[in-house]
Amino acid sequence: MVLTQGALGYGLTSVMGPVVLEIFQGKHYGSIFGTIMLTALAGGARGPLGHRHPFDLSGRYTPSPLPLASW
């Protein structure tokens, strides 16, 4: 899990700015990058909410990935 968090979490975040800059060059880069990062943060915040309801209903985390896959 630590390797996944390091590679996908911190590793991907460090190259996100240059990749977006390369794709969306121009004067609207800031608003485009802000929208992409806001969407990414909202998706990261939504994960725990999706796990809360199955845990409350069943008392375990086993069925949690199923509702998240349907979102």
Z-matrix of the N, CA and C atoms (Angstrom, degrees):
N
C 1 1.440
C 2 1.535 1 110.95
N 3 1.318 2 115.52 1 -37.26
C 4 1.460 3 119.13 2 179.78
C 5 1.520 4 110.54 3 -64.38
N 6 1.325 5 117.09 4 -41.46
C 7 1.461 6 120.16 5 178.55
C 8 1.525 7 111.55 6 -65.13
N 9 1.323 8 116.47 7 -40.41
C 10 1.462 9 119.98 8 178.25
C 11 1.516 10 110.86 9 -64.32
N 12 1.330 11 116.66 10 -44.25
C 13 1.461 12 120.17 11 179.24
C 14 1.521 13 110.48 12 -63.06
N 15 1.311 14 116.94 13 -41.27
C 16 1.459 15 119.80 14 -179.87
C 17 1.511 16 112.79 15 -67.59
N 18 1.337 17 116.62 16 -42.70
C 19 1.464 18 119.90 17 -177.08
C 20 1.517 19 111.86 18 -74.85
N 21 1.315 20 116.98 19 -49.69
C 22 1.465 21 120.14 20 -176.10
C 23 1.520 22 112.52 21 -83.54
N 24 1.307 23 117.10 22 -39.97
C 25 1.464 24 119.57 23 -177.22
C 26 1.505 25 112.84 24 -74.52
N 27 1.327 26 115.95 25 -66.03
C 28 1.463 27 119.80 26 -174.43
C 29 1.525 28 112.19 27 -82.49
N 30 1.316 29 117.07 28 -34.56
C 31 1.460 30 119.96 29 -179.82
C 32 1.514 31 112.36 30 -67.43
N 33 1.314 32 116.73 31 -43.86
C 34 1.460 33 120.89 32 -179.51
C 35 1.523 34 111.54 33 -70.70
N 36 1.315 35 116.50 34 -36.25
C 37 1.462 36 119.91 35 -179.76
C 38 1.519 37 111.38 36 -64.64
N 39 1.316 38 117.41 37 -34.58
C 40 1.465 39 119.54 38 -177.16
C 41 1.530 40 112.58 39 -70.33
N 42 1.311 41 118.60 40 -26.30
C 43 1.462 42 120.40 41 179.27
C 44 1.529 43 112.83 42 -101.40
N 45 1.311 44 117.22 43 0.40
C 46 1.459 45 120.99 44 -177.15
C 47 1.533 46 111.69 45 -63.12
N 48 1.321 47 117.56 46 -43.52
C 49 1.462 48 120.95 47 -179.41
C 50 1.516 49 113.48 48 -61.17
N 51 1.328 50 118.98 49 -51.60
C 52 1.466 51 119.45 50 179.47
C 53 1.527 52 113.77 51 -64.19
N 54 1.321 53 117.74 52 -35.01
C 55 1.470 54 120.07 53 179.91
C 56 1.525 55 109.99 54 -66.86
N 57 1.323 56 116.29 55 -45.31
C 58 1.467 57 119.42 56 178.79
C 59 1.519 58 110.44 57 -65.38
N 60 1.324 59 117.43 58 -38.02
C 61 1.465 60 120.75 59 178.03
C 62 1.520 61 111.23 60 -63.17
N 63 1.325 62 117.32 61 -38.65
C 64 1.457 63 120.76 62 -179.94
C 65 1.528 64 111.50 63 -67.89
N 66 1.315 65 116.85 64 -35.83
C 67 1.470 66 120.53 65 -178.14
C 68 1.526 67 111.23 66 -80.52
N 69 1.341 68 116.63 67 -46.21
C 70 1.471 69 121.63 68 -174.76
C 71 1.525 70 109.65 69 -113.75
N 72 1.300 71 117.62 70 76.55
C 73 1.458 72 121.04 71 178.45
C 74 1.524 73 109.04 72 -81.79
N 75 1.300 74 115.41 73 152.47
C 76 1.453 75 119.43 74 175.03
C 77 1.508 76 112.57 75 127.81
N 78 1.322 77 114.77 76 -171.93
C 79 1.457 78 120.24 77 -173.69
C 80 1.530 79 113.10 78 -75.60
N 81 1.321 80 118.77 79 -13.68
C 82 1.458 81 121.30 80 -179.73
C 83 1.527 82 112.93 81 -96.92
N 84 1.332 83 116.38 82 13.21
C 85 1.461 84 120.56 83 -177.88
C 86 1.526 85 111.95 84 -58.20
N 87 1.304 86 117.36 85 -43.01
C 88 1.469 87 121.01 86 -177.45
C 89 1.504 88 113.16 87 -61.38
N 90 1.320 89 117.32 88 -45.35
C 91 1.462 90 119.71 89 -179.73
C 92 1.527 91 111.64 90 -70.84
N 93 1.323 92 117.42 91 -35.19
C 94 1.471 93 120.25 92 177.50
C 95 1.518 94 110.16 93 -67.88
N 96 1.329 95 116.99 94 -46.10
C 97 1.461 96 120.47 95 179.32
C 98 1.524 97 111.00 96 -63.70
N 99 1.316 98 117.55 97 -40.27
C 100 1.460 99 121.00 98 177.33
C 101 1.516 100 112.42 99 -62.30
N 102 1.321 101 116.94 100 -40.21
C 103 1.463 102 120.64 101 178.21
C 104 1.526 103 111.21 102 -66.19
N 105 1.319 104 116.80 103 -41.92
C 106 1.469 105 120.31 104 178.63
C 107 1.520 106 110.53 105 -63.93
N 108 1.319 107 118.54 106 -44.33
C 109 1.461 108 121.38 107 -179.47
C 110 1.528 109 111.52 108 -68.91
N 111 1.324 110 117.79 109 -36.72
C 112 1.467 111 120.42 110 176.85
C 113 1.518 112 110.85 111 -63.86
N 114 1.319 113 116.52 112 -40.58
C 115 1.458 114 121.00 113 177.02
C 116 1.520 115 111.21 114 -64.53
N 117 1.321 116 117.18 115 -41.85
C 118 1.462 117 121.08 116 178.64
C 119 1.524 118 111.18 117 -64.52
N 120 1.317 119 117.46 118 -42.03
C 121 1.457 120 120.49 119 178.72
C 122 1.527 121 111.54 120 -67.24
N 123 1.324 122 116.67 121 -38.96
C 124 1.467 123 119.85 122 178.27
C 125 1.526 124 110.52 123 -64.95
N 126 1.319 125 116.84 124 -38.57
C 127 1.465 126 119.79 125 177.03
C 128 1.515 127 111.92 126 -65.55
N 129 1.316 128 117.27 127 -38.66
C 130 1.459 129 120.77 128 177.00
C 131 1.513 130 112.61 129 -67.92
N 132 1.317 131 117.46 130 -33.16
C 133 1.454 132 120.72 131 178.52
C 134 1.520 133 112.01 132 -77.24
N 135 1.313 134 117.01 133 -24.60
C 136 1.460 135 120.88 134 -177.79
C 137 1.535 136 112.38 135 -76.29
N 138 1.319 137 117.20 136 -23.80
C 139 1.458 138 121.47 137 -178.61
C 140 1.521 139 114.35 138 -55.80
N 141 1.334 140 118.72 139 -53.06
C 142 1.463 141 118.83 140 179.29
C 143 1.530 142 113.31 141 -61.88
N 144 1.312 143 117.00 142 -31.31
C 145 1.465 144 118.90 143 178.14
C 146 1.524 145 111.20 144 -66.84
N 147 1.322 146 115.91 145 -36.04
C 148 1.455 147 119.45 146 177.89
C 149 1.515 148 113.15 147 -69.55
N 150 1.318 149 117.57 148 -27.13
C 151 1.461 150 121.59 149 178.78
C 152 1.521 151 112.17 150 -83.86
N 153 1.305 152 118.00 151 -19.45
C 154 1.459 153 121.13 152 -175.25
C 155 1.520 154 112.51 153 -67.07
N 156 1.313 155 118.53 154 -47.35
C 157 1.466 156 121.52 155 -174.64
C 158 1.525 157 113.31 156 -66.78
N 159 1.334 158 120.68 157 -46.79
C 160 1.469 159 118.76 158 176.53
C 161 1.530 160 112.64 159 -61.77
N 162 1.332 161 117.37 160 -34.62
C 163 1.458 162 119.27 161 178.33
C 164 1.522 163 110.67 162 -68.43
N 165 1.330 164 117.37 163 -40.52
C 166 1.461 165 120.35 164 178.32
C 167 1.524 166 111.94 165 -63.89
N 168 1.317 167 116.60 166 -35.62
C 169 1.467 168 119.68 167 -178.75
C 170 1.524 169 112.68 168 -78.51
N 171 1.331 170 117.64 169 -38.72
C 172 1.463 171 119.97 170 -173.19
C 173 1.525 172 113.73 171 -105.49
N 174 1.314 173 118.20 172 -22.68
C 175 1.453 174 121.34 173 -177.81
C 176 1.521 175 113.53 174 83.82
N 177 1.323 176 118.55 175 5.98
C 178 1.466 177 122.03 176 177.32
C 179 1.529 178 109.22 177 -144.42
N 180 1.313 179 115.68 178 164.08
C 181 1.452 180 120.85 179 -176.34
C 182 1.521 181 113.92 180 -92.46
N 183 1.309 182 118.36 181 -0.93
C 184 1.466 183 121.71 182 -175.80
C 185 1.535 184 113.43 183 -58.93
N 186 1.340 185 120.49 184 -46.04
C 187 1.477 186 118.23 185 -178.16
C 188 1.533 187 113.89 186 -80.96
N 189 1.319 188 118.91 187 3.41
C 190 1.459 189 120.26 188 -174.58
C 191 1.513 190 116.11 189 -61.50
N 192 1.336 191 121.45 190 -40.81
C 193 1.470 192 118.94 191 -177.53
C 194 1.527 193 114.05 192 -64.66
N 195 1.299 194 119.28 193 -22.97
C 196 1.462 195 120.40 194 -178.00
C 197 1.523 196 113.35 195 -64.63
N 198 1.325 197 120.27 196 -49.18
C 199 1.482 198 117.81 197 176.99
C 200 1.520 199 113.39 198 -65.98
N 201 1.331 200 117.62 199 -32.85
C 202 1.459 201 119.78 200 179.53
C 203 1.523 202 111.27 201 -67.08
N 204 1.319 203 116.98 202 -33.16
C 205 1.455 204 119.72 203 179.16
C 206 1.520 205 111.51 204 -68.42
N 207 1.316 206 117.22 205 -25.00
C 208 1.461 207 119.92 206 -178.53
C 209 1.524 208 112.56 207 -87.26
N 210 1.348 209 118.59 208 -10.25
C 211 1.467 210 120.42 209 -179.44
C 212 1.457 211 108.08 210 -72.76
